[in-house]
Amino acid sequence: MPLYRRSLCQLGRECSRRSLIQSRFVARTPLLPFRLCQHRHISCSGTKLNSQSPDEILSAFANLDHSRVKRAGFPEAVFGQGKTPSQIHLILDSMANNVNEMIDAASESDSIVNSASTAIIATRIDKSVYDEVLEIGPLKNGIMQYHETAKILSVRANALNDVNGNERTDLKFSTTQKSVVVACAGTTDLPVAEEAALTLSLSGIQVTRVYDCGVAGLHRILTALPKLRDPSVGCV
């Protein structure tokens, strides 16, 4: 090979080697500043999140329909499946605060409180999720209660109790003349039946439970007939 060709080949290899070294240096050099910026960004985000009010955090993922009870006669229920414990905690506390304001306004005007409007429930809540909600801390505006069979987390607003924690006697609630029978065929159906029964009872509706009365055993449904035919029953 001629000398000038060897020199060109050597020069080419040298340039390639230098370019490779420079590219590796450029690729590695920004890592530390990038990591510092990334860390600073995360820290700033955490500080911003901590400085937000509960209402601001809540509005980022939920738009509660507090007036639904006025339009439909029944309040909004929280579908808990898929929600995080912190989201459930914030939503229920906001709903309890709304009920407290409604009860205070009714008490001042001496008006009747719609029993259904005081119902605060979150459905499809597993026990493990409820335990995580409890770890966050108590609600500011109500008291939580878990119903394991129905997988319902209910809340009793603080305004429903007096300063001693007892049920207030000065409030007037709407009442229903008819009751509802919740019936199911077997024990396997209990979770669904209890979800329906608790939703009704927490809304101030009288509920009669008739469980394990499937037609496989005729005597069981015959025994339940008096409850099903009761004149006070408006729906089965």
NORMO-V701116 format. One record per helix or strand. SS is the DSSP state (2 for helix, 1 for strand). FROM is the first residue (numbers start at 1). TO is the last residue. If there is no record, write none. Layout:
((SS	FROM	TO) (SS	FROM	TO))
//
This chain:
((2	3	51) (2	54	59) (2	68	72) (1	78	79) (2	85	109) (1	112	113) (2	115	118) (1	121	123) (2	127	136) (1	142	147) (1	152	157) (2	158	160) (1	161	161) (1	167	167) (1	172	173) (1	179	183) (2	187	201) (1	207	210) (2	218	228) (1	233	235))
//
